[in-house]
Amino acid sequence: MRGDGARSDQMSRLLRVGLGAVWVYEGLVPKLLLPQPALVSLLADRLPVGTDPVLLLRLAGFAEVALGLALVLGWHLRMVAALQSVGIALLTLAAAIALPQSLTASGGALGKNAALCAAGCCLWVLAGPRDAAPPSRRADLLSLLLRVGLGITWLYAGAVTSWLAPGPAEASIVSRTGLLTMSHPAFRHWLGLLEVALGVALLVGVSVRELAAIQVATLLMLTVIVGSTSPRYLTDPLGSLSKNLGLIAAALGQYLLGGGRWSLEEWLLRRSWMRRWRVVTGLSRSRLQALAMQHLYAMQGQAAGDVRLRDVLVRLEREEADRAADLDHLARRHGRSWIPCAPLAWGIGGGAGFVTVILGTRASLVFALWAERHGVARADGIAALLPSEDGISVRALRAIQHQDEQHVQLLQEQLRRLPAARPRGRQR
């Protein structure tokens, strides 16, 4: 199906760019631009006398950059994906044998190789013939691979680097951030508990999309904070920070796929009480989005300089308010949710509106278009969970979905009306 093909292409691009960025960074920074003394001395101790370790390190750097570029460009993708997965497995084994202390190094760099290897296996599957298996079966396999890889990564980080073998480097990293308000042992205990819980939840397949979003936000935050406060980890030979690029791509891919058929949440959806709960929470999230979009369009409309665009945004704001009321009535038919929609919508919509207004009209419309498309997909998912005999709710939900589709068309028209971006040199 066309939708499955588009999702596969999107998955492939995400994983190619994420994994390729890791290899390019690891080849370029710690091997070519800033050869790390630890790597040079490691090679010098294990190479025959007369062999230049710096030259060998540079050759390895060129090979890693070439592998990364091949991944990004999609050149012989299936072969390159298999090569990088096998390469990661061999490098992990070699590091564990040659440097046993790397198994407990801060940042859990070796544990992250599980997710990178799983992402490479997903690329290998995606690069294969699409008619080899039904799209749904392939999506289930991809979701399982990513869940296992990411789950092992977080389990390793929590159980090994936070609990079993914490090192002094972890304490120095945390202290340099200046964000810690409790003792380091207590922080390490709770951090390990959260990481283990995240890993277990991914392995069994619970709230997979929500956990994927949490992973992306956490990895971005950790990369920025640790990179700015402990810059030496930017050139870590084990890639404790650079590998986060691949993990972010894997988590985004997991968000696209969901839990898949071989997950606990999919098994629970066969139970009527879980389907009812998912319907209630889904309707509440849709209402939360409608209220947030109402605030977003209000701020964007006030900032719009074009009269026609302002009229469109005012119309969208009014229709989102009506949509939120319809969703509230629909949610009452199935039960109430614990989600506090009004205050959350004010914060989310106001924050998103503030940021998008600063970024400009095009960014505002692109973000709104993404949100409206997400609303269409969520309505489709809720309708699939409703029982067949509940025709009233299904028709009401389809009407709301149709309105979202009209919003998508309106936003696309406004984007086409915008003038093409000029080169920076010609802007005043």
C-alpha positions in Angstrom: 0.0 0.0 0.0 1.0 3.6 -0.7 1.0 4.6 3.0 3.2 1.6 4.0 5.6 2.5 1.2 5.8 6.1 2.4 6.4 5.0 6.0 9.1 2.6 4.9 10.9 5.4 3.0 10.6 7.7 6.0 12.0 5.0 8.3 14.9 4.3 5.9 15.8 8.0 5.7 15.7 8.4 9.5 17.9 5.4 10.1 20.3 6.1 7.2 20.9 9.7 8.4 21.2 8.7 12.1 23.6 5.8 11.6 25.5 7.6 8.9 26.0 10.6 11.2 27.5 8.4 13.9 30.0 6.8 11.6 31.0 10.1 10.0 31.4 11.7 13.3 33.4 8.8 14.8 35.7 8.7 11.8 36.2 12.4 11.4 36.5 13.8 15.0 38.4 11.3 17.2 40.4 9.7 14.4 41.1 12.3 11.6 40.8 15.8 13.1 41.7 15.1 16.7 43.4 11.7 17.0 42.9 10.5 20.5 46.0 9.5 22.5 44.1 6.6 24.1 43.5 5.1 20.7 47.0 5.7 19.5 48.5 4.0 22.6 46.1 1.1 22.3 47.1 0.4 18.7 50.8 0.9 19.5 50.7 -1.7 22.2 49.1 -4.3 20.0 50.7 -3.7 16.6 54.0 -5.2 15.3 57.1 -3.1 15.8 57.5 -0.6 13.0 53.8 -0.1 12.3 52.6 3.5 12.5 49.6 3.6 14.8 48.6 7.1 13.7 48.5 6.1 10.1 46.4 3.0 10.9 44.0 5.2 13.0 43.6 7.7 10.1 42.9 4.8 7.7 40.2 3.6 10.1 38.8 7.1 10.2 38.6 7.3 6.4 36.9 3.9 6.3 34.3 5.0 8.9 33.6 8.3 7.1 33.1 6.3 3.8 30.8 3.9 5.5 28.8 6.7 7.0 28.5 8.6 3.7 27.4 5.3 2.0 24.6 4.9 4.6 23.4 8.5 4.2 23.4 8.3 0.4 21.8 4.8 0.4 24.6 3.4 -1.8 24.3 -0.5 -1.9 22.2 0.0 1.2 21.5 -3.7 2.0 25.2 -4.7 1.9 26.4 -1.5 3.7 23.7 -2.0 6.5 24.8 -5.6 7.0 28.4 -4.5 7.0 27.8 -1.8 9.7 25.8 -4.2 11.9 28.5 -6.9 11.7 31.1 -4.2 12.2 29.4 -2.9 15.4 29.2 -6.4 16.8 32.9 -7.1 16.1 34.0 -3.7 17.5 32.0 -4.3 20.7 33.5 -7.8 21.1 37.0 -6.4 20.5 36.6 -3.5 22.9 35.3 -5.9 25.6 38.3 -8.1 25.2 41.0 -5.5 24.7 39.6 -2.9 27.2 37.4 -4.6 29.8 37.0 -1.3 31.6 35.1 0.0 28.6 32.2 -2.3 29.6 31.5 0.0 32.5 32.7 3.3 31.0 30.5 6.4 31.7 27.8 7.0 29.2 27.2 3.3 28.5 28.8 3.5 25.0 29.1 -0.2 24.5 25.5 -0.8 25.6 24.3 1.7 22.9 25.8 -0.6 20.3 22.8 -2.9 20.8 20.4 -0.2 19.5 22.8 0.8 16.6 23.1 -2.9 15.6 19.3 -3.3 15.7 18.8 -0.1 13.6 21.3 -1.6 11.0 19.3 -4.8 10.9 16.2 -2.7 10.3 17.9 -1.0 7.4 18.8 -4.4 6.0 15.2 -5.4 6.1 14.0 -2.1 4.6 16.5 -2.4 1.7 15.2 -5.8 0.7 12.4 -6.6 -1.8 9.1 -5.2 -0.6 7.1 -8.1 -1.9 9.1 -10.6 0.2 6.7 -10.3 3.1 3.4 -8.5 3.8 3.9 -4.8 4.9 2.3 -5.5 8.3 4.5 -8.4 9.0 7.6 -6.4 8.1 6.5 -3.5 10.3 6.0 -5.9 13.2 9.6 -7.2 12.6 11.1 -3.8 12.5 9.3 -2.7 15.6 10.5 -5.8 17.5 14.1 -5.2 16.4 14.1 -1.6 17.5 12.3 -2.4 20.8 14.9 -5.1 21.7 17.8 -2.9 20.7 16.7 0.2 22.6 15.5 -1.9 25.5 18.8 -3.6 25.9 20.6 -0.2 25.7 18.5 1.3 28.5 18.7 -1.9 30.6 22.5 -1.9 30.3 22.8 1.8 31.2 20.6 1.4 34.3 21.9 -2.0 35.6 25.6 -1.7 34.7 26.7 1.9 34.6 24.3 3.2 37.3 24.0 0.3 39.7 26.6 -2.5 39.4 29.7 -0.6 38.4 29.3 3.2 38.7 32.5 5.1 38.1 33.8 8.4 39.4 33.4 9.9 36.0 29.6 9.7 36.4 29.8 11.8 39.6 32.0 14.4 38.0 29.8 14.7 34.9 26.7 15.3 37.1 28.5 17.7 39.4 29.7 19.9 36.5 26.1 20.4 35.3 25.1 22.1 38.5 21.6 20.6 38.3 21.8 18.0 41.0 19.9 18.7 44.2 20.4 15.4 45.9 23.3 13.2 46.9 25.0 11.5 44.0 24.4 7.9 45.2 20.7 8.7 45.6 20.6 10.2 42.1 22.4 7.2 40.6 19.9 4.9 42.3 16.9 6.7 40.9 18.4 7.2 37.5 19.2 3.5 37.2 15.7 2.6 38.3 14.2 4.8 35.6 16.5 3.5 32.9 15.8 -0.2 33.9 12.1 0.6 33.9 12.3 2.2 30.5 14.3 -0.8 29.1 11.8 -3.3 30.5 8.8 -1.4 29.2 10.3 -1.3 25.7 11.2 -5.0 25.7 7.6 -6.0 26.7 6.1 -3.3 24.5 4.1 -0.9 26.7 3.3 2.7 25.7 5.9 2.4 23.0 5.1 5.6 21.1 5.0 7.6 24.4 8.3 6.1 25.4 9.8 6.9 22.0 9.0 10.5 22.5 10.5 10.4 26.0 13.7 8.9 24.6 14.2 11.5 22.0 13.7 14.4 24.5 16.0 12.7 27.0 18.8 11.9 24.5 18.7 15.5 23.1 18.8 17.0 26.6 21.6 14.7 27.8 23.7 15.3 24.6 23.4 19.1 24.9 24.0 19.2 28.7 26.9 16.8 28.8 28.4 18.1 25.6 28.4 21.7 27.0 29.6 20.9 30.5 32.0 18.0 29.8 33.3 18.8 26.2 35.9 16.0 26.4 33.1 13.5 25.8 32.6 15.0 22.4 35.8 13.3 21.4 35.3 10.1 23.4 36.9 7.2 21.5 33.9 5.0 22.5 31.4 7.5 21.2 29.3 7.9 24.3 27.7 11.1 23.0 27.9 10.7 19.2 26.0 7.4 19.3 23.1 9.3 20.7 22.4 10.5 17.1 21.8 6.9 16.1 19.6 6.2 19.2 17.5 9.3 18.4 16.9 8.1 14.9 16.0 4.6 16.2 13.6 6.1 18.7 11.9 8.2 16.0 11.6 5.1 13.9 10.0 3.4 16.9 7.5 6.2 17.2 6.5 5.7 13.5 6.0 2.0 14.0 4.4 1.7 17.4 4.6 -1.4 19.4 3.8 -3.9 16.7 1.9 -7.2 16.9 4.5 -8.8 19.2 4.0 -6.3 22.1 2.1 -6.4 25.3 0.0 -3.3 24.4 -1.2 -5.0 21.2 -2.1 -8.1 23.2 -4.0 -5.9 25.7 -5.9 -4.2 22.9 -7.7 -7.5 22.3 -9.3 -6.9 25.7 -12.5 -4.8 25.7 -11.5 -2.8 28.8 -8.2 -1.8 27.3 -9.9 -0.8 24.0 -12.3 1.3 26.0 -9.5 3.0 28.0 -7.6 3.7 24.8 -10.7 5.3 23.2 -11.2 7.5 26.2 -7.6 8.6 26.4 -7.4 9.0 22.6 -10.5 11.3 22.6 -9.0 13.3 25.5 -5.7 13.7 23.7 -7.6 14.9 20.6 -9.5 17.4 22.7 -6.2 18.5 24.3 -4.7 19.0 20.8 -7.8 21.0 19.6 -7.6 23.3 22.6 -3.8 23.7 22.2 -4.3 24.5 18.5 -6.9 27.0 19.4 -4.3 28.9 21.5 -1.7 28.4 18.8 -3.8 29.8 16.0 -4.8 32.8 18.2 -1.1 33.7 18.7 -0.2 33.1 15.1 -3.2 35.1 13.9 -2.2 38.1 16.0 1.3 38.0 14.6 0.3 37.4 10.9 1.1 40.4 8.7 -0.9 39.1 5.7 -4.6 39.9 5.9 -5.6 36.7 4.0 -3.5 34.5 6.2 -4.9 36.2 9.3 -8.4 35.5 8.2 -7.6 31.8 7.7 -6.0 31.5 11.1 -9.0 33.2 12.8 -11.2 30.7 11.0 -9.0 27.8 12.1 -9.1 29.1 15.7 -12.9 29.2 15.7 -13.2 25.7 14.2 -10.7 24.2 16.7 -12.9 25.6 19.6 -15.9 23.9 18.0 -13.9 20.7 17.5 -12.9 20.7 21.2 -16.5 21.0 22.2 -17.6 18.2 19.9 -14.8 16.0 21.3 -15.8 16.8 24.8 -19.4 15.6 24.1 -18.0 12.5 22.4 -15.7 11.7 25.3 -18.6 11.9 27.8 -20.3 9.0 25.9 -17.3 6.7 26.7 -16.1 8.0 30.1 -13.9 10.7 31.5 -10.1 10.8 31.4 -7.6 12.0 34.0 -5.9 14.3 31.5 -6.2 18.0 32.6 -6.8 19.3 29.1 -7.4 23.0 29.7 -4.2 23.9 31.7 -2.1 21.6 29.5 -3.5 23.1 26.3 -2.8 26.6 27.5 0.9 25.7 28.2 1.5 23.6 25.1 -0.4 25.9 22.7 1.0 29.1 24.2 4.6 27.7 24.2 4.3 26.4 20.6 2.7 29.6 19.4 5.5 31.7 21.0 8.3 29.6 19.4 6.7 29.3 16.0 5.9 33.1 15.8 9.6 33.8 16.5 10.7 31.3 13.8 8.5 32.9 11.2 5.4 32.3 9.1 6.7 29.3 7.2 7.8 27.5 10.4 4.4 28.3 12.0 2.4 26.8 9.1 4.7 23.8 8.8 4.2 23.0 12.5 0.5 23.5 12.3 0.3 21.3 9.3 2.2 18.5 11.1 -0.1 18.8 14.1 -3.2 18.6 11.9 -2.0 15.6 10.1 -1.2 14.0 13.4 -4.8 14.7 14.5 -6.1 13.0 11.3 -4.1 9.9 12.1 -5.2 9.8 15.7 -8.9 10.0 14.7 -8.4 7.1 12.4 -6.8 5.1 15.1 -9.6 5.9 17.6 -12.3 4.9 15.0 -10.6 1.6 14.5 -11.0 0.9 18.3 -14.7 1.7 18.5 -17.1 -1.2 18.4 -19.0 -1.7 15.2 -22.4 -1.2 16.8 -21.4 2.4 18.0 -22.2 4.0 14.7 -23.0 7.4 16.2 -19.5 7.8 17.7 -17.9 6.6 14.5 -19.8 9.0 12.3 -19.0 11.9 14.7 -15.4 11.0 14.7 -15.3 10.8 10.9 -16.8 14.2 10.7 -14.1 15.6 13.0 -11.5 13.8 11.0 -12.9 15.4 7.8 -12.6 18.8 9.3 -9.0 18.1 10.2 -8.4 17.1 6.6 -9.9 20.4 5.4 -7.5 22.2 7.8 -4.6 20.3 6.2 -5.7 21.5 2.8 -6.0 25.1 4.0 -2.6 25.1 5.5 -1.1 23.6 2.4 -2.6 26.4 0.3 -1.2 29.0 2.6 2.2 27.4 2.4 2.1 27.5 -1.4 1.2 31.2 -1.3 4.3 32.1 0.6 7.2 33.5 -1.6 10.2 31.2 -2.1 13.0 31.7 0.4 15.6 34.1 -0.9 19.4 33.5 -0.6 20.7 35.1 2.6 23.0 37.3 0.7 20.1 39.1 -0.9 18.1 39.6 2.2 18.2 42.9 4.0 
